Amino acid sequence: MFPLRTNGKKHKDGLSSRRNSHREIRTSVHDVGSEVSIASVDQPPPSRQSSHHDHELHRSRAYHPFALHVLFLLMPASIFGVLARLGLVALATYNGQSIFPLAYVQGLGCFVMGFGLEMKEPMGNFYPPLYTALTTGFCGSLTTFSSWQLDVFNSWLNSQDAQRAGLRDFMDGLGKTVFTLAISLSSVLFGSYMARIIYPFLPTLPPPTRTVRYIISILSILIYAATLPAYFLLPVSYRHQATAALLFAFPGTLVRYILSTLLNPLLTSFPLGTFAANSTGTGLLAAFHVIQSIASKPISPNGCSLIQGLDDGFCGCLTTVSTFIVEIRGLKGWERPRYVLMSWGAGQLLLLIIMGPSLLSGNVRKELMCSFT
């Protein structure tokens, strides 16, 4: 924080007032994320509530990571994250595009993630499950590690059969790797910086009452329950585009949240839970991609829609780039490149092991063979 240049009692009173209202603004952005523990990135923060006897005395109320209010709020957050991802990819996919569509997805998700991290304390004071819903639910479902890995792998293969030499295939995959990391890291920093600017102007809201908290949880359940009739009642053409993915969004997010909560605290220098979630989701996406690309025995349109839903919904929400990037910032020294190389290398190796033999056999094509109608 920049030092104030005023003197005397006025300076002391002003500084004390800012401390009491918790409105200090940190102006450096080089260390964003470095103070966040990789074991608590996804978990709801404790809420500070004033005592009835002394407004300057606070007591802490913490939500258990697996509290029902926390888990229920992940449901709509996952759904909205998937819808935002699918919408952005569709909007950014066109002839003559200058940047790969997933760049917009990863950039937006990491921007919101950086914003949410900087707002962790005020959101904890208001309603702690809201923080987990925003970061783990929305941002984790908006960004996707598995699709990024598949996109890079398809560049090595030149899956679209573009007229280019082999070295260009390498440059295409390398570019998607480097620019995704660069865009994601810079977006987290920018989101955090914007939150620091906005934070002093935000009103202080009282925490929701018990009745409001239960209403929020009930509405969250109803929103997720509505995905089932949406799958059957909306037009068939929507199934592979969105409604099938909505069915599997929350299960993917829930598995990732459980893995990170249970496994990330085991190693302080390596986020084992996020690594397991990203690797598992990438391996599953590779297997589903093989099934969708079988040329000899194509599956039914309904089966194709369900598998596409597993691709976009379950695998997309099971894996995340936003948490991955924040964890990179939270590590130190050589722990950072080690985590990046091991995560990226494991993803590419899984794709090679699962898809490679199938492609060499000739029974599986590089492009999808599914028919959705």
C-alpha positions as CSV (number, residue, x, y, z in Angstrom):
1,M,0.0,0.0,0.0
2,F,1.3,3.5,-0.9
3,P,2.3,5.5,2.3
4,L,0.2,8.5,3.1
5,R,1.9,11.9,3.1
6,T,-0.2,13.6,5.7
7,N,1.0,14.1,9.3
8,G,-0.4,14.4,12.8
9,K,-3.7,13.3,14.3
10,K,-5.5,13.5,11.0
11,H,-3.2,10.9,9.5
12,K,-3.6,8.5,12.5
13,D,-7.4,8.8,12.5
14,G,-7.6,8.2,8.8
15,L,-5.3,5.2,8.9
16,S,-7.2,3.8,11.9
17,S,-10.5,4.3,10.1
18,R,-9.4,2.4,7.1
19,R,-8.1,-0.5,9.2
20,N,-11.3,-0.7,11.1
21,S,-13.4,-0.9,7.9
22,H,-11.0,-3.3,6.3
23,R,-10.7,-1.1,3.2
24,E,-7.0,-1.1,2.6
25,I,-6.0,-1.5,-1.1
26,R,-2.9,-3.4,-2.0
27,T,-1.4,-1.8,-5.1
28,S,1.2,-4.4,-6.1
29,V,0.1,-7.2,-8.4
30,H,3.3,-9.2,-8.7
31,D,2.5,-11.5,-5.7
32,V,-1.2,-12.2,-6.4
33,G,-2.0,-15.7,-5.6
34,S,1.4,-16.3,-3.8
35,E,-0.3,-15.8,-0.4
36,V,-3.1,-18.3,-1.2
37,S,-2.6,-21.8,0.2
38,I,-3.0,-24.5,-2.4
39,A,-4.9,-26.5,0.2
40,S,-7.6,-23.9,0.6
41,V,-8.1,-22.4,-2.8
42,D,-11.4,-24.1,-3.3
43,Q,-12.7,-24.1,0.3
44,P,-15.1,-21.6,1.7
45,P,-13.5,-18.9,3.8
46,P,-14.5,-18.4,7.5
47,S,-17.0,-15.6,8.0
48,R,-16.3,-12.9,10.6
49,Q,-19.3,-11.7,12.6
50,S,-19.5,-9.0,15.1
51,S,-20.3,-9.8,18.7
52,H,-23.5,-8.5,20.2
53,H,-21.5,-7.0,23.1
54,D,-18.7,-5.3,21.3
55,H,-18.8,-4.3,17.6
56,E,-15.0,-4.3,17.5
57,L,-14.8,-8.0,18.6
58,H,-15.4,-10.6,15.9
59,R,-16.0,-14.3,16.1
60,S,-15.4,-16.6,13.2
61,R,-17.9,-19.0,11.7
62,A,-16.6,-21.6,9.3
63,Y,-18.5,-23.7,6.8
64,H,-17.3,-27.3,6.5
65,P,-16.0,-27.9,2.9
66,F,-18.7,-30.6,2.5
67,A,-21.6,-28.6,4.1
68,L,-24.8,-29.0,2.2
69,H,-25.1,-25.2,1.6
70,V,-21.7,-25.3,-0.1
71,L,-22.4,-28.4,-2.2
72,F,-25.9,-27.2,-3.3
73,L,-24.6,-23.9,-4.5
74,L,-22.1,-25.7,-6.7
75,M,-25.0,-27.0,-8.8
76,P,-26.2,-23.7,-10.5
77,A,-22.6,-22.4,-10.6
78,S,-21.5,-25.4,-12.6
79,I,-24.4,-25.1,-15.0
80,F,-23.8,-21.4,-15.6
81,G,-20.1,-22.1,-16.1
82,V,-20.8,-24.8,-18.7
83,L,-23.3,-22.6,-20.5
84,A,-20.8,-19.7,-20.6
85,R,-18.1,-22.0,-21.9
86,L,-20.2,-23.5,-24.7
87,G,-21.6,-20.1,-25.6
88,L,-18.1,-18.5,-25.8
89,V,-16.7,-21.3,-27.9
90,A,-19.7,-21.1,-30.3
91,L,-19.3,-17.4,-30.6
92,A,-15.6,-17.5,-31.2
93,T,-15.7,-20.3,-33.8
94,Y,-15.9,-18.9,-37.3
95,N,-14.1,-18.9,-40.6
96,G,-11.0,-16.8,-40.5
97,Q,-10.7,-16.7,-36.7
98,S,-7.5,-15.1,-35.5
99,I,-7.3,-16.9,-32.2
100,F,-8.3,-20.4,-31.0
101,P,-11.8,-20.3,-29.3
102,L,-10.6,-21.8,-26.0
103,A,-8.4,-18.7,-25.4
104,Y,-11.6,-16.6,-24.7
105,V,-12.8,-19.3,-22.3
106,Q,-9.6,-19.6,-20.3
107,G,-9.1,-15.8,-20.2
108,L,-12.6,-15.0,-18.9
109,G,-12.6,-17.8,-16.4
110,C,-9.2,-16.8,-15.0
111,F,-10.2,-13.1,-14.9
112,V,-13.2,-14.0,-12.7
113,M,-11.0,-16.3,-10.6
114,G,-8.6,-13.5,-9.9
115,F,-11.4,-11.2,-9.0
116,G,-13.0,-13.8,-6.7
117,L,-9.7,-14.5,-4.9
118,E,-9.3,-10.9,-4.1
119,M,-12.9,-10.8,-2.8
120,K,-12.4,-13.9,-0.7
121,E,-12.6,-12.0,2.6
122,P,-15.7,-9.8,1.9
123,M,-17.5,-12.8,0.3
124,G,-16.6,-14.8,3.4
125,N,-18.1,-12.1,5.6
126,F,-21.3,-12.1,3.5
127,Y,-21.8,-15.8,2.7
128,P,-18.8,-18.2,2.5
129,P,-20.4,-20.7,0.1
130,L,-20.7,-17.9,-2.5
131,Y,-16.9,-17.9,-2.8
132,T,-16.7,-21.6,-3.5
133,A,-19.6,-21.4,-5.9
134,L,-17.8,-18.6,-7.9
135,T,-14.3,-20.0,-8.0
136,T,-14.7,-23.8,-7.8
137,G,-18.2,-23.9,-9.4
138,F,-18.4,-21.2,-12.1
139,C,-14.7,-20.6,-12.9
140,G,-13.7,-24.2,-12.6
141,S,-16.6,-25.2,-15.0
142,L,-16.0,-22.3,-17.4
143,T,-12.3,-23.2,-17.9
144,T,-11.2,-26.6,-18.9
145,F,-7.9,-28.4,-18.8
146,S,-8.9,-31.5,-20.7
147,S,-10.2,-29.6,-23.8
148,W,-7.0,-27.6,-23.8
149,Q,-4.9,-30.7,-23.8
150,L,-7.0,-32.3,-26.6
151,D,-6.8,-29.1,-28.6
152,V,-3.0,-29.2,-28.4
153,F,-2.9,-32.9,-29.2
154,N,-5.1,-32.3,-32.3
155,S,-2.6,-29.7,-33.4
156,W,0.2,-32.3,-33.4
157,L,-2.1,-34.6,-35.4
158,N,-3.3,-31.8,-37.8
159,S,-6.8,-33.3,-37.2
160,Q,-8.4,-30.8,-39.7
161,D,-5.9,-31.9,-42.5
162,A,-4.8,-28.3,-43.1
163,Q,-2.3,-27.7,-45.9
164,R,0.9,-27.2,-43.8
165,A,4.2,-28.8,-43.1
166,G,4.9,-30.9,-40.0
167,L,6.9,-28.1,-38.4
168,R,3.8,-25.9,-38.6
169,D,1.9,-28.6,-36.7
170,F,4.4,-28.3,-33.9
171,M,4.2,-24.5,-33.9
172,D,0.4,-24.7,-33.7
173,G,0.5,-27.0,-30.7
174,L,3.3,-25.0,-29.0
175,G,1.4,-21.8,-29.6
176,K,-1.8,-23.1,-28.0
177,T,0.3,-24.3,-25.0
178,V,2.2,-21.1,-24.4
179,F,-0.5,-18.6,-25.2
180,T,-3.0,-20.4,-23.0
181,L,-0.6,-20.2,-20.0
182,A,0.2,-16.6,-20.8
183,I,-3.4,-15.5,-21.2
184,S,-4.6,-17.3,-18.1
185,L,-1.8,-16.0,-15.9
186,S,-2.3,-12.4,-17.0
187,S,-6.1,-12.7,-16.7
188,V,-5.8,-13.8,-13.0
189,L,-3.5,-10.8,-12.4
190,F,-5.9,-8.4,-14.2
191,G,-8.9,-9.8,-12.4
192,S,-7.2,-9.3,-9.0
193,Y,-6.2,-5.8,-9.9
194,M,-9.7,-4.8,-10.9
195,A,-11.1,-6.2,-7.7
196,R,-8.7,-4.1,-5.7
197,I,-9.9,-1.0,-7.5
198,I,-13.6,-1.8,-7.1
199,Y,-13.4,-3.1,-3.5
200,P,-13.4,0.2,-1.6
201,F,-16.7,1.2,-3.3
202,L,-18.6,-1.9,-2.6
203,P,-21.4,-1.6,0.1
204,T,-21.2,-3.9,3.1
205,L,-24.1,-6.2,3.0
206,P,-25.5,-8.2,6.0
207,P,-25.2,-11.9,5.8
208,P,-28.3,-13.7,4.6
209,T,-30.7,-15.0,7.2
210,R,-31.2,-18.7,7.8
211,T,-34.4,-18.6,5.8
212,V,-32.7,-17.0,2.8
213,R,-29.9,-19.5,3.0
214,Y,-32.3,-22.4,2.8
215,I,-34.2,-20.8,0.0
216,I,-30.9,-20.4,-2.0
217,S,-30.2,-24.1,-1.4
218,I,-33.6,-25.2,-2.5
219,L,-33.4,-23.0,-5.7
220,S,-30.0,-24.5,-6.4
221,I,-31.4,-28.1,-6.3
222,L,-34.4,-27.1,-8.5
223,I,-32.1,-25.5,-11.1
224,Y,-30.1,-28.7,-11.4
225,A,-33.2,-30.9,-11.3
226,A,-34.5,-28.8,-14.3
227,T,-31.6,-30.1,-16.5
228,L,-33.3,-33.5,-16.8
229,P,-36.6,-32.3,-18.3
230,A,-34.6,-29.8,-20.4
231,Y,-32.8,-32.7,-22.0
232,F,-36.0,-34.5,-23.0
233,L,-38.3,-31.6,-23.7
234,L,-36.1,-29.2,-25.7
235,P,-35.4,-30.0,-29.4
236,V,-33.1,-32.9,-30.1
237,S,-30.6,-30.5,-31.8
238,Y,-29.9,-28.9,-28.4
239,R,-28.8,-32.1,-26.8
240,H,-25.3,-32.3,-28.1
241,Q,-25.0,-28.5,-28.0
242,A,-25.9,-27.9,-24.4
243,T,-28.6,-29.9,-22.6
244,A,-26.6,-33.2,-22.4
245,A,-23.6,-31.3,-20.9
246,L,-25.8,-29.7,-18.2
247,L,-26.7,-33.2,-16.9
248,F,-23.1,-34.0,-16.1
249,A,-21.8,-30.6,-15.1
250,F,-22.4,-30.8,-11.4
251,P,-21.0,-34.4,-11.0
252,G,-17.8,-33.3,-12.7
253,T,-17.4,-30.3,-10.4
254,L,-18.3,-32.4,-7.3
255,V,-15.6,-35.0,-8.1
256,R,-13.0,-32.3,-8.7
257,Y,-14.0,-30.5,-5.4
258,I,-13.7,-33.7,-3.4
259,L,-10.3,-34.6,-4.9
260,S,-8.9,-31.1,-4.3
261,T,-10.3,-31.0,-0.7
262,L,-9.0,-34.4,0.2
263,L,-5.7,-34.6,-1.7
264,N,-4.4,-31.1,-2.0
265,P,-3.5,-30.8,1.7
266,L,-1.3,-33.9,1.5
267,L,1.6,-32.2,-0.3
268,T,2.4,-28.5,0.2
269,S,4.6,-28.4,-2.9
270,F,2.3,-30.2,-5.3
271,P,-1.5,-29.8,-5.7
272,L,-2.2,-33.6,-5.9
273,G,-6.0,-33.2,-6.0
274,T,-6.1,-30.8,-8.9
275,F,-3.4,-32.9,-10.7
276,A,-5.5,-36.1,-10.3
277,A,-8.7,-34.3,-11.5
278,N,-7.0,-32.8,-14.6
279,S,-5.3,-36.1,-15.5
280,T,-8.4,-38.2,-14.9
281,G,-10.6,-35.9,-16.9
282,T,-8.1,-35.7,-19.8
283,G,-7.9,-39.5,-19.9
284,L,-11.7,-39.9,-19.9
285,L,-12.0,-37.2,-22.7
286,A,-9.5,-39.2,-24.8
287,A,-11.5,-42.4,-24.3
288,F,-14.8,-40.7,-25.2
289,H,-13.2,-39.1,-28.3
290,V,-12.1,-42.5,-29.5
291,I,-15.6,-43.8,-29.1
292,Q,-17.0,-40.9,-31.0
293,S,-14.5,-41.4,-33.8
294,I,-15.0,-45.1,-34.5
295,A,-15.6,-45.5,-38.3
296,S,-16.7,-49.1,-38.5
297,K,-19.5,-49.1,-35.9
298,P,-20.9,-45.6,-35.4
299,I,-23.1,-45.2,-32.4
300,S,-26.7,-43.9,-32.3
301,P,-27.5,-40.2,-32.3
302,N,-28.7,-40.3,-28.7
303,G,-25.6,-42.1,-27.7
304,C,-23.5,-39.5,-29.5
305,S,-25.3,-36.7,-27.7
306,L,-24.7,-38.4,-24.3
307,I,-21.0,-38.9,-24.9
308,Q,-20.7,-35.3,-26.1
309,G,-22.4,-34.3,-22.9
310,L,-19.8,-36.3,-21.0
311,D,-17.1,-34.5,-23.0
312,D,-18.4,-31.0,-22.4
313,G,-20.1,-31.5,-19.0
314,F,-18.3,-34.1,-16.9
315,C,-14.8,-33.9,-18.3
316,G,-15.0,-30.1,-18.9
317,C,-16.1,-29.5,-15.2
318,L,-13.8,-32.2,-13.8
319,T,-10.8,-30.4,-15.2
320,T,-9.9,-26.7,-14.7
321,V,-7.4,-24.2,-15.8
322,S,-8.4,-21.4,-13.4
323,T,-7.5,-23.3,-10.2
324,F,-4.5,-24.7,-12.0
325,I,-3.2,-21.2,-12.7
326,V,-3.8,-20.0,-9.2
327,E,-2.0,-23.0,-7.8
328,I,1.0,-22.1,-10.0
329,R,1.1,-18.7,-8.4
330,G,0.9,-20.3,-5.0
331,L,3.9,-22.5,-5.5
332,K,7.5,-21.3,-5.2
333,G,10.7,-21.5,-7.2
334,W,11.1,-24.7,-9.2
335,E,7.8,-26.0,-7.8
336,R,6.0,-23.9,-10.4
337,P,7.6,-25.2,-13.7
338,R,7.6,-28.8,-12.2
339,Y,3.9,-28.6,-11.7
340,V,3.2,-27.1,-15.1
341,L,5.4,-29.7,-17.0
342,M,4.1,-32.7,-15.0
343,S,0.4,-31.6,-15.6
344,W,0.9,-30.8,-19.2
345,G,3.1,-33.8,-19.9
346,A,0.6,-36.2,-18.1
347,G,-2.2,-34.9,-20.2
348,Q,-0.4,-35.3,-23.5
349,L,0.9,-38.7,-22.5
350,L,-2.6,-40.0,-21.6
351,L,-3.9,-38.7,-25.0
352,L,-1.0,-40.5,-26.8
353,I,-1.5,-43.8,-24.9
354,I,-5.3,-43.9,-25.3
355,M,-5.8,-42.3,-28.8
356,G,-2.5,-43.3,-30.5
357,P,-3.0,-47.1,-30.8
358,S,-6.6,-46.5,-32.0
359,L,-5.5,-44.1,-34.7
360,L,-2.8,-46.4,-35.9
361,S,-5.2,-49.4,-36.2
362,G,-7.2,-47.5,-38.8
363,N,-10.5,-48.1,-37.1
364,V,-10.6,-44.7,-35.6
365,R,-10.5,-41.4,-37.5
366,K,-8.9,-38.1,-36.5
367,E,-12.3,-36.4,-36.9
368,L,-15.5,-37.2,-35.1
369,M,-17.8,-39.7,-36.8
370,C,-20.8,-39.1,-34.6
371,S,-24.1,-38.2,-36.2
372,F,-26.4,-36.2,-33.8
373,T,-29.5,-36.3,-36.0
